[in-house]
Amino acid sequence: MIAFNNLNKAFESRIRLGVMSILLVNDWVEFATLKEMLNLTDGNLASHITALEKLNYLQVRKQFIGKKPNTSYAVTQAGRKAFNDHLNALEQLIKAREG
């Protein structure tokens, strides 16, 4: 049961799993792209991004493209490690159940 204790509560939500999965395979992703890919409302996505940002799992880049504000996100080293540790714990848990 040790692997179960290694699961990260920050990734219990399917939305946060989705955000991190998308960001791990892309350098920077715009808010609108995440919203579309995950089929979420602005508020729902923003609350999950804020939670991940407070844990220092995401970095934010705010800029203007023309006159329109544009916000993009990337995973931090801490976020990459935490998410990979979480995935490894899930894998160990599954293997323990199979064995």
C-alpha positions in Angstrom: 0.0 0.0 0.0 3.0 2.3 0.0 2.3 3.4 -3.6 -1.2 4.6 -2.5 0.4 7.0 0.0 2.6 8.4 -2.8 -0.4 9.7 -4.8 -0.5 13.5 -5.0 -3.8 14.9 -3.9 -3.2 17.9 -6.3 -3.9 15.5 -9.2 -7.0 13.8 -7.9 -9.2 15.9 -10.3 -9.5 14.7 -13.9 -9.2 18.4 -14.9 -5.8 18.8 -13.2 -4.7 15.5 -14.7 -5.7 16.8 -18.1 -4.0 20.2 -17.6 -0.7 18.6 -16.5 -0.8 15.9 -19.3 -1.3 18.6 -21.9 1.5 20.8 -20.5 4.0 18.0 -20.2 4.0 17.4 -23.9 3.9 21.1 -25.0 6.2 23.9 -24.1 3.6 26.6 -23.6 -0.2 26.3 -24.0 -2.7 29.2 -24.2 -5.6 29.4 -21.8 -8.1 29.2 -24.7 -6.4 26.1 -26.0 -6.6 24.3 -22.6 -10.2 25.4 -22.3 -11.1 24.0 -25.7 -9.1 20.7 -25.3 -10.6 20.0 -21.9 -14.1 21.3 -22.7 -14.3 23.6 -19.7 -15.7 26.9 -18.7 -13.4 29.8 -18.0 -14.1 29.8 -14.3 -13.7 26.0 -13.9 -10.3 26.0 -15.7 -9.1 29.1 -13.9 -9.8 27.6 -10.5 -7.8 24.5 -11.2 -5.0 26.4 -12.8 -4.8 28.7 -9.8 -4.5 25.7 -7.5 -1.7 24.2 -9.6 0.0 27.6 -9.8 -0.1 28.0 -6.0 1.8 24.7 -5.7 4.4 26.1 -8.1 3.5 23.4 -10.6 2.8 25.9 -13.4 4.4 29.1 -14.7 2.3 31.8 -16.3 3.2 34.1 -19.1 0.9 37.1 -19.7 1.3 39.2 -22.8 -0.6 41.1 -25.4 -1.0 39.9 -28.9 -2.1 43.1 -30.7 -4.5 44.6 -28.3 -5.8 41.3 -26.9 -4.5 39.9 -23.6 -3.0 36.4 -23.9 -2.2 34.0 -21.1 -0.1 30.9 -21.6 1.0 28.2 -19.2 4.0 25.8 -18.9 4.8 23.2 -16.4 7.6 24.0 -13.9 10.4 21.5 -12.9 8.6 21.1 -9.6 5.4 20.3 -11.4 7.0 17.9 -13.8 8.6 16.0 -10.9 5.4 16.0 -8.8 3.3 14.7 -11.8 5.8 12.1 -12.8 6.0 10.9 -9.1 2.2 10.7 -9.1 2.2 8.7 -12.4 4.9 6.3 -11.0 2.8 5.8 -7.8 -0.2 5.0 -10.0 1.8 2.5 -12.0 3.2 0.8 -8.8 -0.4 0.6 -7.5 -1.6 -1.1 -10.6 1.3 -3.5 -10.8 0.8 -4.4 -7.1 -2.9 -5.2 -7.9 -1.9 -7.4 -10.9 0.8 -9.3 -9.0 
